[in-house]
Amino acid sequence: MPRRSRWMHLVTGLVAGVTLGVFLKLCLRSGSRTTMEPCPEAARSISDLDPLNLVGLAPNETVQNSNRTLVFVGVMTAEQYLTSRAKAVYETWGQELPGRIAFFSSEVSRAPDLPLIPLKNVDDSYPPQKKSFLMLLYMYEKYGDKFEWFMRADDDVYVRGDKLEEFLRSVDSRKPQFIGQAGRGTGAERDALALDYNENFCMGGPGVLISQETLRRVAPHVKYCLKHLYTTHEDVELGRCVAKFAGVSCTWSYDMQTILHHNGSGELAYTSRLKTREVHRAITLHPVKDHRQMYRIHTYFKVSLHQSRWSNGICEIVGSS
């Protein structure tokens, strides 16, 4: 065999071997060296996702012709919580929203049973500033004209869809709105937060509601805001960005502490008796750290609603007789 031909065979074999090695590395499951799964699913990137299909939204579905376009909820989660907290959210209150829901996590996250958006170049480090801002940008670019309201939520909050709908339909989404439980930090940390005397922020835990107009004004500038962070507090920096580019601050309303409720008991929050005034008045309950409690709370509200409807039906029958 001529020397040139032998070199060509050698190079061809080397290239084929390297290609096969890369293919196997991508396709083999991490838990088994003998089982293979399709490469397209394993290596799927955010660019491959159909945003509308992911959340079950028809191309012609708009705020004018659908009753499920009132609010889009973006839930920030992490890879370690996909099969616990995120799954519990999706299987409970996530099914009863007057809108759609999607979960935002790190680039490497995968969850076939969830409407999951793995954000490019984002990890699960804390604080989740980059994750939060890029989630807003994604929501604006893919769904900005499809919904009246957008909600930033954590995976440890419970949302009552019926009460959320009642509240949002009473507020004008055409105006710049930034709704949440307003905070300014403790006296000791106020200077460190770099807030002026008239500035505040919406505390992230109980949930933050942003009108379509606010998102339209803010989203194109999130990369600027990410480059000009003053603190490590994600909710503080979001509030600063909204104030700068939308010209509004978080709602100064005492009622927000009631309807967007934060329980200071930490891990024990909402683990005991649920038949309380604070629970029944709230639109959101935070924090629900144990995902099993999410199912318990959901069952409680389902039973309470059924009992209320049954009682009202009896009253109507008695009143008409």
C-alpha positions, 0 to 999 in steps of 0.5 A: 500500500502506498505511504500516502494511502496509509496516512489517509487511512490512519487520519480517517480512523483517528477522526472517526474514533474521536467522533464516536467517543464524543457521541458516546459521551453525550448519549450515555446516561450518567447512571449507566455505561451500557444504556443509551438515550437519544442525544437530541433530548439529552443535549437539548438547549433552550433554543430548541424549545417551542415557548408556546407549545411548552405552556400549552398556548395556542398561536392565536390565543390572546388576552382578547379571546382567552380566559387563560391569558390573565397571568403568566407565572414564572417560578424560579427553581433549582435542579435539586428541587425539580422532583420535589418542590417544582413538581408539587407546585405544578401538580397543585396550584399550577393547574388552577391558574387563570393563565400559564406557568413555567419553571426557570432553572439552570442551564443543565436542568432537565425535567420532562414532566414539567414546563421547564426552561433551562436558562442559558449560561445560568447556574443554580448559585445563590443569590439568583440575580442572573436567573431572575433577570433573565427569566423576566427577559425570556418572559418578555421576548416569548410571552410579552404580548400574550398576557396581561400580568406576569408573576415572579414566584419561588418554588416554595410559595402557594398561590390561590388561583381564584383569589389571584384572578379576582385581585388582578381583574380589579387592577389596570394592567395597561398602566405600569404596576409593580405589586408586592409586599414592600420592604426597605430592609432593616434599619441596620442594613438600609445603608448597605442596600443603597436605597434613597429615602423614597425607594423600596422594593417588593420582597420576592418570597410571597410573590411579585406581580408585574403588569404588561406595561412594566415588563415592556419598559423594564425587560429590554434593560435587564442586562444593564441592570445586571451590570450595575448591581449594588447588592447581592439581594435579588429582590432589591436589585429588581426593585431598583431596575423597575424604578429606573426604567418603569418609573414605579416603586413597589406598592405602599399598601399594608394590605399586601402583607395580608394578601401576599402573606409571609409566615415568619415561622420558617420551616414550620410555616403552614405545617399546623392548623390551616383554618385561620384568618391569615390563611383564608385571607391570603392570595399567596402563602410563603414559605412552604419548605416541605413539598408535602405540605404543598399537597396538604394545603391544596387539598385543604382549599379544595375541600373548603371550596367544595364545602362553601359551594355546598352550603351556598347551594343549601341556602339557595334551596331553603331561601327559594322554598 
